[in-house]
Amino acid sequence: MSKWDGGILLKRLFTLFLFVISVSAIPAAAGPVNVTLKGASGVAQGGVIVAPYYLSINGGPKIPVVCDDYTHGVYTGESWTATINTFSTLASTRFGLGAFQQYAEAAWLVTQILAQPSQDGNLNFAIWALFAPTQTKANTKGWTAGAQNWYKAAFAWFGSHCSKVTDTCSEINLANYAIITPTSSGLKSPQEYIVMTPEPATIALFGTGLLLLALLSRKLLQIHTVTTAAH
């Protein structure tokens, strides 16, 4: 082996760190913001582009987000006005306060996209089915067995970890999610997106861990180089 595999791991962790830093740039809900779609993953399932999508808010860096809105559309370069909502302001979201369960399940599915990016198509279709089941399931090529399994898993997760009475969940912190909702409505309105926003302490901890791993990677690479040269 001519190259230490830890270098690949380090690259992946650095990519994740860039994700953490970018989403930390999402402003607090303090009024309307300007949103621009900068691009998408380029991967399609059932003829539909799936997560991640990339938004810029108020001209800031690209932020990877997940679309929860199957019945609307946007195009790359399109800009619109939106509000940044949280689980404490669900009344201002596209699907409203009565959709707490759907938004909570979507938040859990977003965490699965981050953990299992190879499943992003099935996971995104599962999220879409939470809010628009009829339209989503009509796309038989996109509504795969995998998407159906994730949809069922989200329902089971909610039943085990959440309460409809108090609108709360365990295992994940719903306060760490933002919902980017267009201020306009109607058929021609842009899509709504959901994203996980890490806490400042999480960013600092992740950055420290990445630095330590980089130092360890450099040390192990030096050892590997010396050992290879000796042979």
Secondary structure as GFF3:
##gff-version 3
##sequence-region A 1 231
A	DSSP	alpha_helix	6	23	.	.	.	ID=ss1
A	DSSP	beta_strand	33	40	.	.	.	ID=ss2
A	DSSP	beta_strand	44	45	.	.	.	ID=ss3
A	DSSP	beta_strand	48	49	.	.	.	ID=ss4
A	DSSP	beta_strand	53	57	.	.	.	ID=ss5
A	DSSP	beta_strand	63	67	.	.	.	ID=ss6
A	DSSP	beta_strand	79	85	.	.	.	ID=ss7
A	DSSP	three_ten_helix	90	92	.	.	.	ID=ss8
A	DSSP	three_ten_helix	97	99	.	.	.	ID=ss9
A	DSSP	alpha_helix	100	115	.	.	.	ID=ss10
A	DSSP	three_ten_helix	117	119	.	.	.	ID=ss11
A	DSSP	alpha_helix	120	131	.	.	.	ID=ss12
A	DSSP	alpha_helix	133	137	.	.	.	ID=ss13
A	DSSP	alpha_helix	145	161	.	.	.	ID=ss14
A	DSSP	beta_strand	162	163	.	.	.	ID=ss15
A	DSSP	beta_strand	168	169	.	.	.	ID=ss16
A	DSSP	three_ten_helix	174	176	.	.	.	ID=ss17
A	DSSP	beta_strand	177	182	.	.	.	ID=ss18
A	DSSP	beta_strand	193	196	.	.	.	ID=ss19
A	DSSP	alpha_helix	200	230	.	.	.	ID=ss20
###
